[in-house]
Amino acid sequence: MTPLKGIALKLVAVTLFIVMSALIKAASDTVPPGQAVFFRSFFAIPVILAWLALRGEMSTGLRVKSRMGHFWRGFVGTTAMGLMFAGLGLLPLPEVTALGYAAPLLVVVFAAMFLDEKVGVFRLGAVALGLVGVLVVLTPRLTTLGGPTVETAQAVGAVLVLLGAVCAALAQIYIRKLVQTEQTSAIVFYFSLTSTLLSLLTLPFGWVIPGGTETVYLVLAGLIGGLAQIFLTSAYRFADASVIAPFDYASMLFAIAIGYVIFDEVPTAQMLIGAALIVLAGIIIIVRERQLGLQRGKSKALKTPQG
């Protein structure tokens, strides 16, 4: 393990994902979310295939044992992506990023519901704290629902992003199941393939012929998204998940910077307070997960060969 390398790769991945989101947002005025999902997924495929070829994993990395598992992970993940992309067209980039942080909190809840994982009071308390943060971010939007058109659109955007976070959390549950039998490379590749195909179902609902600038944005979003996925996957080869997970939250700094410079977006104090509560809750859960992991490791080491 080389933790510093893992952290560096994670930071690169986080930066690339925010740049990808900014490109999707820049094209969102003219390109519908389903079409954006297609570009993001389709143009990630050659990047992922090139990565597999360089690693010599073309023959083994694409084998699957659970076709339906990959399908449902792709279905839920594609839905999450579409909802997030729709929200990007309606909300400031930092706000979408903050609400997206709800996904790791919901994973804790869903893991208890669907994977029978034991979740103690400590982690449930952290989830509750994070959900308070989500409410702090959401409240100004929901109170304007039914108001002027722009404010109503932003309220709808906030709901869409939160639903996207729910779907993203469910996708993580499917991934936890898949990693027990599937190669990581296969999970990455078949998600891009599935989301590409599923996004075509939205073609009758208003796809457009994008202009030259929008096309460049969308193609770059796909290429950068594929590259970001590779950096993210590689990061976990060099450091434990508990070490690099907190660096997800660096995305807020990048989102604020890009939102301010590119989109002239200035986050409100209430949004920042809510985001801080969500981040704090996420870090508490990460620390607790690390403690539980160490305890499990010690208990295994103390067991006799007979158990």
Wavefront OBJ file of the C-alpha trace (Angstrom):
o trace
v 0.000 0.000 0.000
v 1.185 3.526 -0.870
v -1.440 5.800 0.702
v -0.059 9.070 -0.685
v -0.356 7.745 -4.228
v -3.890 6.573 -3.517
v -4.821 9.984 -2.124
v -3.295 11.746 -5.142
v -5.230 9.538 -7.554
v -8.449 10.118 -5.597
v -7.987 13.897 -5.746
v -7.394 13.726 -9.494
v -10.557 11.631 -9.882
v -12.620 14.033 -7.765
v -11.356 17.001 -9.785
v -12.145 15.290 -13.086
v -15.679 14.391 -11.956
v -16.377 18.024 -11.054
v -14.990 19.199 -14.419
v -17.249 16.614 -16.088
v -20.259 17.952 -14.160
v -19.367 21.499 -15.174
v -19.254 20.469 -18.841
v -22.659 18.783 -18.552
v -24.030 21.892 -16.865
v -22.607 24.119 -19.611
v -24.502 22.101 -22.230
v -27.708 21.702 -20.192
v -29.482 24.756 -21.641
v -29.894 23.026 -24.992
v -29.240 19.299 -24.416
v -31.750 17.189 -22.417
v -30.478 15.037 -19.521
v -31.044 11.699 -21.282
v -28.924 12.780 -24.224
v -26.219 14.015 -21.849
v -26.223 10.576 -20.196
v -25.656 8.997 -23.612
v -22.622 11.162 -24.387
v -21.208 10.713 -20.873
v -21.527 6.924 -21.105
v -20.755 6.235 -24.764
v -17.537 8.230 -24.936
v -16.306 6.717 -21.667
v -16.316 3.232 -23.221
v -13.235 3.637 -25.476
v -11.287 5.109 -22.556
v -12.181 2.148 -20.340
v -11.385 -0.373 -23.092
v -7.994 1.259 -23.703
v -7.295 1.025 -19.962
v -8.203 -2.658 -19.914
v -6.006 -3.313 -22.956
v -3.027 -1.577 -21.345
v -3.514 -3.690 -18.211
v -3.876 -6.865 -20.266
v -7.357 -7.500 -18.826
v -9.447 -7.546 -22.000
v -10.030 -11.296 -21.765
v -10.613 -11.568 -18.014
v -11.870 -8.100 -17.118
v -15.066 -8.336 -19.150
v -16.259 -11.733 -17.927
v -19.486 -11.679 -15.947
v -21.228 -14.114 -13.639
v -24.302 -12.069 -12.763
v -25.794 -10.496 -15.885
v -28.924 -9.340 -14.097
v -26.822 -7.895 -11.292
v -24.993 -5.733 -13.835
v -28.292 -4.762 -15.453
v -29.924 -3.602 -12.238
v -26.780 -1.778 -11.126
v -26.780 -0.096 -14.553
v -30.490 0.723 -14.413
v -30.328 2.341 -10.982
v -27.016 4.066 -11.731
v -28.299 5.442 -15.044
v -31.387 6.791 -13.310
v -29.169 8.474 -10.718
v -27.021 10.007 -13.453
v -30.026 11.310 -15.378
v -31.557 12.884 -12.282
v -28.254 14.502 -11.321
v -27.755 15.866 -14.830
v -31.287 17.272 -14.796
v -30.511 18.958 -11.474
v -27.294 20.452 -12.865
v -29.350 22.371 -15.384
v -31.498 23.912 -12.646
v -29.218 24.442 -9.636
v -25.781 25.912 -8.884
v -22.929 23.400 -9.137
v -21.947 23.635 -5.407
v -25.533 22.950 -4.342
v -25.810 19.861 -6.550
v -22.495 18.673 -5.103
v -23.676 19.208 -1.517
v -26.955 17.347 -2.028
v -25.068 14.541 -3.770
v -23.229 13.937 -0.497
v -26.475 12.475 0.843
v -25.762 9.266 -1.108
v -23.066 7.844 1.240
v -25.338 8.535 4.215
v -28.197 6.661 2.591
v -25.892 3.741 1.794
v -25.631 3.121 5.547
v -29.429 2.937 5.831
v -29.882 0.798 2.714
v -27.083 -1.567 3.763
v -29.008 -2.271 6.964
v -32.260 -2.724 5.032
v -31.076 -4.830 2.092
v -27.745 -6.385 3.122
v -28.577 -7.107 6.776
v -25.559 -5.096 7.917
v -25.613 -4.152 11.581
v -25.808 -0.391 12.036
v -25.362 0.952 15.545
v -26.643 4.088 17.207
v -23.383 5.919 16.473
v -23.668 5.628 12.696
v -27.431 6.195 12.733
v -26.802 9.400 14.673
v -24.301 10.491 12.012
v -26.858 9.753 9.293
v -29.436 11.833 11.166
v -26.952 14.712 11.411
v -26.284 14.484 7.688
v -29.986 14.476 6.865
v -30.399 17.615 8.973
v -27.726 19.146 6.754
v -29.680 18.064 3.680
v -32.787 19.775 5.081
v -30.785 22.943 5.715
v -29.713 22.970 2.067
v -33.191 22.061 0.786
v -35.359 24.367 2.905
v -34.828 27.599 0.908
v -35.694 25.748 -2.298
v -38.784 23.956 -1.045
v -40.234 27.098 0.517
v -40.210 28.738 -2.948
v -42.114 25.881 -4.593
v -45.071 27.399 -6.411
v -43.428 30.822 -6.550
v -41.864 32.513 -9.591
v -40.905 30.226 -12.477
v -37.151 30.332 -11.801
v -37.579 29.571 -8.095
v -40.007 26.733 -8.816
v -37.549 25.253 -11.323
v -34.795 25.376 -8.698
v -37.069 23.655 -6.171
v -37.760 20.905 -8.705
v -34.020 20.692 -9.367
v -33.315 20.175 -5.661
v -35.852 17.339 -5.488
v -34.382 15.722 -8.615
v -30.850 15.816 -7.193
v -32.009 14.329 -3.895
v -33.794 11.524 -5.761
v -30.583 11.062 -7.731
v -28.684 10.657 -4.465
v -31.176 7.981 -3.383
v -30.620 6.085 -6.648
v -26.844 6.517 -6.355
v -26.981 4.968 -2.882
v -28.996 2.034 -4.220
v -26.413 1.620 -6.991
v -23.725 1.344 -4.313
v -25.690 -1.463 -2.688
v -25.720 -3.336 -5.999
v -21.976 -2.735 -6.355
v -21.376 -4.206 -2.886
v -23.127 -7.336 -4.046
v -21.351 -7.443 -7.405
v -17.823 -7.122 -6.022
v -18.283 -10.472 -4.310
v -18.302 -12.250 -7.677
v -17.328 -9.731 -10.379
v -14.136 -8.003 -11.493
v -14.031 -4.258 -10.784
v -13.138 -3.636 -14.424
v -16.258 -5.516 -15.535
v -18.446 -3.460 -13.192
v -17.013 -0.225 -14.624
v -17.300 -1.319 -18.269
v -20.777 -2.837 -18.149
v -22.158 0.164 -16.309
v -21.034 2.432 -19.154
v -22.441 -0.010 -21.713
v -25.769 -0.398 -19.902
v -26.202 3.338 -19.332
v -25.417 4.020 -23.001
v -28.142 1.627 -24.123
v -30.690 2.757 -21.521
v -30.132 6.421 -22.373
v -31.288 5.693 -25.933
v -34.766 5.037 -24.516
v -35.049 8.796 -23.908
v -34.504 9.587 -27.607
v -38.256 10.113 -28.299
v -38.437 12.692 -25.490
v -36.698 15.598 -27.158
v -33.141 14.860 -28.222
v -31.600 17.696 -30.214
v -28.748 18.169 -32.656
v -26.257 20.004 -30.416
v -24.184 22.895 -31.684
v -20.455 22.596 -32.142
v -19.616 23.958 -28.699
v -22.143 21.775 -26.910
v -20.902 18.702 -28.808
v -17.338 19.395 -27.678
v -18.547 19.795 -24.074
v -20.469 16.515 -24.171
v -17.727 14.461 -25.812
v -15.188 15.851 -23.339
v -17.573 15.012 -20.481
v -17.645 11.382 -21.625
v -13.884 11.113 -22.082
v -13.158 12.861 -18.778
v -15.804 10.791 -16.976
v -14.187 7.571 -18.216
v -10.757 8.814 -17.215
v -12.052 9.850 -13.783
v -13.499 6.380 -13.245
v -10.105 4.851 -14.010
v -8.309 7.154 -11.570
v -10.931 6.387 -8.924
v -10.607 2.639 -9.421
v -6.796 2.865 -9.386
v -6.829 4.879 -6.149
v -8.287 1.924 -4.262
v -5.357 -0.233 -5.406
v -2.906 1.927 -3.467
v -4.818 2.841 -0.288
v -7.639 1.549 1.883
v -11.085 2.947 1.215
v -11.223 4.465 4.712
v -8.023 6.425 3.982
v -9.076 8.013 0.706
v -12.858 8.285 1.207
v -12.718 11.660 3.064
v -11.099 13.243 0.007
v -14.445 12.947 -1.790
v -15.366 16.121 0.033
v -12.613 18.086 -1.699
v -15.110 18.200 -4.562
v -16.983 20.954 -2.711
v -13.952 23.245 -2.927
v -13.584 22.523 -6.641
v -17.321 22.974 -7.215
v -17.344 26.347 -5.448
v -14.307 27.524 -7.432
v -15.647 26.368 -10.811
v -19.164 27.584 -10.024
v -17.871 31.053 -9.130
v -15.401 31.452 -12.007
v -17.357 29.788 -14.830
v -21.025 30.157 -13.891
v -20.900 33.233 -11.628
v -22.471 31.212 -8.788
v -21.986 32.367 -5.207
v -23.049 29.822 -2.556
v -25.286 31.096 0.233
v -24.270 30.881 3.886
v -27.156 28.479 4.561
v -26.039 26.161 1.755
v -22.487 26.133 3.131
v -23.734 25.400 6.669
v -25.868 22.513 5.399
v -22.984 21.183 3.306
v -20.672 21.353 6.339
v -23.123 19.264 8.395
v -23.388 16.672 5.607
v -19.600 16.497 5.239
v -19.144 16.190 9.012
v -21.646 13.332 9.124
v -19.900 11.601 6.235
v -16.505 11.859 7.907
v -17.920 10.527 11.194
v -19.288 7.498 9.337
v -15.943 6.941 7.553
v -14.049 7.081 10.861
v -16.514 4.705 12.464
v -16.291 2.300 9.523
v -12.502 2.306 9.897
v -12.768 1.565 13.635
v -15.163 -1.319 12.985
v -12.853 -2.640 10.269
v -9.902 -2.644 12.670
v -11.997 -4.380 15.334
v -13.072 -7.069 12.865
v -9.456 -7.562 11.853
v -8.360 -8.007 15.467
v -11.166 -10.436 16.218
v -10.218 -12.548 13.194
v -6.575 -12.554 14.257
v -7.529 -13.772 17.728
v -9.633 -16.666 16.481
v -8.256 -20.191 16.502
v -8.182 -22.125 13.206
v -11.382 -23.824 14.362
v -13.104 -20.416 14.612
l 1 2 3 4 5 6 7 8 9 10 11 12 13 14 15 16 17 18 19 20 21 22 23 24 25 26 27 28 29 30 31 32 33 34 35 36 37 38 39 40 41 42 43 44 45 46 47 48 49 50 51 52 53 54 55 56 57 58 59 60 61 62 63 64 65 66 67 68 69 70 71 72 73 74 75 76 77 78 79 80 81 82 83 84 85 86 87 88 89 90 91 92 93 94 95 96 97 98 99 100 101 102 103 104 105 106 107 108 109 110 111 112 113 114 115 116 117 118 119 120 121 122 123 124 125 126 127 128 129 130 131 132 133 134 135 136 137 138 139 140 141 142 143 144 145 146 147 148 149 150 151 152 153 154 155 156 157 158 159 160 161 162 163 164 165 166 167 168 169 170 171 172 173 174 175 176 177 178 179 180 181 182 183 184 185 186 187 188 189 190 191 192 193 194 195 196 197 198 199 200 201 202 203 204 205 206 207 208 209 210 211 212 213 214 215 216 217 218 219 220 221 222 223 224 225 226 227 228 229 230 231 232 233 234 235 236 237 238 239 240 241 242 243 244 245 246 247 248 249 250 251 252 253 254 255 256 257 258 259 260 261 262 263 264 265 266 267 268 269 270 271 272 273 274 275 276 277 278 279 280 281 282 283 284 285 286 287 288 289 290 291 292 293 294 295 296 297 298 299 300 301 302 303 304 305 306 307
